[in-house]
């Protein structure tokens, strides 16, 4: 039997070492890293769940008042060139005392803002946007401006002196959560150049105008999504995604009656603010 001779044993040894290093690297990259990342993810989820077992902040109630209006652009206000719009005033009440009964740095607000705003409707009719609306103007028509940025940032009122000097035309929220977050959803120019019929010289400047203009409510029902961000006075951060499905109809006629008012006392984890881990 012939013996196998290795002419270059050092070369073979180097190749063997390189091969083992390559296999070790592949094991670390494909198995160990994945396993470690999975364990780290589970640990993070457990931390989040533990910190949010008793939420500091949660949404307690959501009110939505929906109506409509018509802007007369005709000469001499002859009702022959109308732009029909629909709007909803939204008030969101935050509960900050269900876990901590007294006001502390943990359950009072240092910063509040809203972002990730998205809107979808049943058709392409109109132009939709959302912005802050003063609670003093809630449930009455007052056009709010379109956002100049991607977020609504609130001025936080901490004292009575600040309260008396605050411009409530700008986004405003009390540090103790004693006022609701108020917003207006606007759908402008659903119909433009609308004119009243020849045998009528009147029009309803409320939700009835949608029926008078033959606007199908399925076309303007909408879903509104956004995220509320809170920073408390301990600099801890909380978020709550909000999803609203707004149906303007109803067995009683809904908004066609003039307005529709929905109030919901909410419950469930989806209305809790999630505390972000550091």
C-alpha positions in Angstrom: 0.0 0.0 0.0 1.4 3.4 -1.0 1.6 6.0 1.7 0.1 9.4 0.9 2.6 12.1 1.3 1.7 15.7 1.9 4.2 17.8 0.1 3.2 21.1 1.8 1.9 20.4 5.3 2.1 24.1 6.4 -0.1 25.2 3.4 -2.7 22.5 4.3 -2.6 23.7 7.9 -3.2 27.3 6.9 -6.1 26.3 4.7 -7.6 24.2 7.5 -7.3 27.2 9.9 -8.9 29.6 7.4 -11.7 27.1 6.7 -12.4 26.8 10.5 -12.4 30.6 10.9 -14.9 30.9 7.9 -17.2 28.3 9.4 -17.0 30.0 12.8 -17.8 33.3 11.3 -20.8 31.8 9.4 -22.1 30.2 12.6 -21.9 33.5 14.4 -23.4 35.5 11.6 -26.2 33.1 10.7 -27.1 31.3 13.9 -25.6 33.0 17.0 -26.5 36.6 15.9 -30.0 35.6 14.9 -30.5 33.8 18.2 -29.1 36.7 20.2 -31.2 39.2 18.3 -34.3 37.1 19.0 -33.5 36.9 22.7 -32.9 40.6 22.8 -36.2 41.3 21.1 -38.1 39.1 23.5 -36.3 40.9 26.4 -37.3 44.3 25.0 -41.0 43.2 24.6 -41.1 41.9 28.1 -39.7 45.2 29.4 -42.3 47.2 27.5 -45.1 44.9 28.7 -43.9 45.2 32.3 -43.6 49.0 32.2 -47.1 49.3 30.6 -49.0 46.9 32.8 -50.5 49.9 34.7 -50.5 52.7 32.1 -49.8 56.2 33.4 -51.8 57.8 30.5 -54.7 56.5 28.5 -57.4 57.8 26.3 -60.7 58.0 28.3 -63.2 59.4 25.8 -63.4 60.5 22.2 -66.1 62.9 21.0 -66.7 63.6 17.3 -69.1 66.3 16.1 -69.7 66.3 12.4 -71.5 68.8 10.2 -71.1 70.6 6.9 -71.2 74.1 5.4 -71.3 75.9 2.1 -69.2 78.9 1.1 -70.9 81.3 -1.2 -68.5 82.7 -3.8 -71.1 84.2 -6.0 -71.6 87.9 -6.5 -74.2 89.5 -4.3 -74.4 86.2 -2.4 -76.9 84.8 -4.9 -76.2 81.2 -3.9 -75.2 80.3 -7.5 -71.5 79.5 -6.8 -71.2 77.5 -3.7 -68.4 75.3 -2.4 -69.6 72.5 -0.2 -67.4 71.2 2.7 -67.7 68.7 5.5 -66.0 69.0 8.9 -65.7 67.1 12.1 -64.6 68.5 15.5 -62.7 65.9 17.6 -62.1 66.0 21.3 -59.9 63.4 23.0 -59.8 63.2 26.8 -56.7 61.8 28.4 -56.9 60.0 31.8 -53.7 60.5 33.9 -55.0 59.6 37.4 -56.2 56.0 37.1 -52.8 54.7 38.2 -51.4 57.7 40.1 -54.2 59.5 42.0 -52.3 62.7 42.7 -50.5 65.0 40.3 -46.8 64.2 40.2 -43.9 64.7 37.7 -44.8 61.2 36.4 -48.3 61.9 35.3 -48.1 65.6 34.2 -47.2 66.8 30.7 -44.0 68.5 29.6 -44.5 68.0 25.9 -47.3 66.9 23.6 -47.4 66.6 19.8 -49.2 64.7 17.1 -47.7 63.3 13.9 -48.0 60.4 11.4 -51.3 61.9 10.3 -53.0 60.0 7.4 -56.5 60.3 5.9 -58.5 58.1 3.5 -62.0 58.6 2.2 -64.5 56.6 0.1 -63.7 58.6 -3.0 -61.4 61.3 -4.4 -64.0 64.1 -3.7 -62.6 67.1 -1.8 -59.4 68.0 -0.1 -58.8 66.7 3.4 -56.6 67.8 6.2 -56.5 68.0 10.0 -55.3 70.7 12.4 -55.8 72.0 15.9 -59.1 73.7 16.8 -59.7 75.7 19.9 -62.1 74.1 22.4 -63.9 77.5 22.5 -64.9 76.9 18.9 -65.9 73.3 19.3 -69.1 72.1 17.5 -69.4 75.3 15.4 -68.0 76.0 11.9 -64.7 77.8 11.9 -62.2 77.0 9.2 -58.8 76.0 10.4 -55.6 76.4 8.4 -53.7 73.5 6.8 -50.6 72.3 8.6 -47.3 73.9 7.6 -45.4 70.9 9.0 -45.9 67.2 9.5 -46.9 67.6 13.2 -49.1 69.5 15.6 -47.1 70.6 18.6 -49.0 71.9 21.6 -48.0 74.7 24.0 -48.2 73.3 27.5 -49.9 75.5 30.2 -48.5 74.9 33.7 -49.9 77.7 35.9 -52.8 80.1 36.2 -50.7 83.0 35.1 -49.7 81.1 31.9 -53.4 80.3 31.4 -54.5 83.9 31.5 -51.8 84.9 28.9 -52.2 82.0 26.5 -53.4 82.4 22.9 -55.9 79.6 22.5 -56.0 80.1 18.8 -52.7 78.1 18.9 -52.4 74.4 20.0 -52.8 74.4 23.8 -52.9 71.7 26.4 -52.9 71.8 30.2 -50.0 70.0 32.0 -52.6 68.3 34.3 -54.6 66.9 31.3 -57.7 68.7 32.5 -58.6 69.8 28.9 -59.1 67.6 25.9 -57.0 67.5 22.8 -59.1 69.2 20.2 -58.7 68.9 16.4 -60.7 69.6 13.3 -61.0 67.4 10.3 -61.8 69.3 7.2 -62.9 68.1 3.7 -63.0 71.2 1.5 -64.5 71.6 -2.0 -66.4 68.3 -2.1 -68.5 70.1 -4.7 -67.6 73.4 -6.3 -69.8 75.8 -8.3 -72.9 74.3 -6.8 -76.0 76.4 -7.3 -79.4 76.3 -5.7 -82.3 75.3 -7.9 -84.3 77.9 -9.7 -87.3 77.4 -7.5 -85.3 77.8 -4.3 -83.3 80.7 -3.0 -82.3 79.1 0.3 -79.8 76.6 1.4 -78.9 74.8 4.7 -75.6 75.8 6.1 -75.2 72.6 8.0 -75.1 68.8 7.3 -78.4 69.1 5.3 -76.6 70.8 2.5 -74.9 67.4 1.7 -78.3 65.9 1.0 -79.5 69.0 -0.9 -76.4 68.7 -3.1 -76.9 65.0 -3.6 -73.6 64.0 -2.0 -73.4 60.3 -1.2 -72.1 59.9 2.4 -70.3 56.7 1.4 -68.1 59.0 -0.8 -67.0 61.1 2.2 -66.9 58.7 5.1 -63.3 58.7 6.2 -60.7 57.0 8.3 -58.2 59.1 10.3 -55.0 57.9 11.8 -52.4 59.7 13.8 -50.0 59.2 16.8 -50.1 61.2 20.0 -46.7 61.7 21.7 -46.3 62.6 25.4 -43.2 63.5 27.4 -43.8 63.8 31.1 -41.9 65.9 33.6 -39.5 63.0 34.3 -38.6 63.2 30.5 -40.2 59.7 30.0 -41.8 59.3 26.5 -45.2 57.7 25.7 -47.0 57.1 22.4 -50.6 56.2 21.5 -51.6 55.4 17.9 -55.2 56.6 17.2 -57.4 55.1 14.5 -60.8 56.6 13.8 -63.4 55.2 11.4 -66.0 57.9 10.9 -69.4 57.0 9.4 -71.4 60.1 8.7 -74.6 58.1 8.0 -77.0 56.3 10.3 -80.5 54.8 10.5 -81.8 58.2 11.6 -80.2 60.0 8.7 -76.9 60.8 10.3 -75.3 64.1 9.2 -78.2 64.7 6.7 -80.3 65.8 9.8 -77.9 68.8 10.2 -75.1 67.3 12.3 -74.0 64.0 13.9 -72.6 63.7 17.4 -70.7 60.6 18.5 -69.4 60.0 22.0 -67.4 56.9 23.0 -66.1 55.9 26.4 -63.2 53.8 25.2 -61.4 50.8 26.8 -58.8 48.3 25.8 -55.0 48.2 25.4 -55.1 50.1 22.1 -56.1 53.2 24.0 -53.3 53.1 26.4 -50.2 55.2 26.0 -47.1 52.9 25.6 -44.1 54.0 27.7 -41.0 53.8 25.5 -38.0 52.1 27.1 -34.8 54.1 27.3 
